[in-house]
Amino acid sequence: MIKEVNHACKKLNEKLGISVPLPNPRKKTLKTASACNFVVGTGLVAAGVVFSSKWCAVLGGIGLVSSVVLHQEKGSGNYGK
C-alpha cells in the first residue's frame, strides 16, 4: 500500500511541477509504529469501557485497526530497505 501511495504522489508531484520527497519506512519503523498503535488503542478501548466513553472506545478501535494495517504492511514487503 505504501508503494502505491508513493507512486500516486510522485505522479501528482510531476503534474504540479514540484518535488516533495516521500518517506519510505523501514520494517523496524513499521513494527514500532504497529506496537505503539496497539498499546495506545488497547488503552483507549479499555478507558472507553471503564469510563463509558464512546468516543474514547472509537478512537481506540481506530488505533487497533491502524495497528493491524501496519502489521500487514510490514509483512507484505512493500517498504524501504
N, C-alpha and C positions, 0 to 999 in steps of 0.2 A: 504494500500500500504506500509506503514512503517513497518507493521508486516511482510510482505512478504520479503521486502528487508533485514530486520534484520535476518530473518530465513536463507536466502540465504548466507548472510555474515557469519553467525555462522557456516554453513556447510563448507564454504570455509576456515574459520579460523581453523576448526578441521582438514581438509585435509592438511593444511600447517603447522599445529602444533604450531600455535600462538594463543595468547589470546588478542584480541582487544575488549574492552568494547564498545558497541554501545549505543548512547543516545536514550532514549525513551521519546520524548517530551510530555509535559502535554497539556491539552486542552487550557489552558490560553496562553501557549507559541505559539501554532499553531494560535490562534486567533490574537495575537500580530503580528506575522510574516505575516499573511494574510493581516492585516490592513496596515502594513508598505509597503508591496509589492504593494498594491492597490494605496496608496498615491504616491509612487515613480513612479510606472508605469503610472499613470494618468498624473503626471507632465512631464514625458518624452514624452508621446504621445502629450501632449499639446505643449511642446517645439519643438517637431519634426514638428508639423503643423505650428507653428508660424515662425520658422526659416527654413522651407523647408528642414529639415534634415531627410533623410530616415533612417539612422542608429539609430537616436535618437527615432524615431517613432517605429522602430522594437524592440529596447530594451524595450521601454515602453509596447509594446504589449506582449512581453515575461513576463514582470513583472505582467501584468494584468492576464495572463494565470496562472502564478505561484500563484497569489492570489486566484484565483478560485479553483485551485487544493488543496491548503492548507485549504481553507474553507470547501471543500467537505470532505477532510481527517478528519478535526475536527469533522464534523457531523457524520462520519461513526463509530466513537468509537474505531478505531484502533490506539490508542495512549496510553501513560503511564498514570497511575492514580496518 
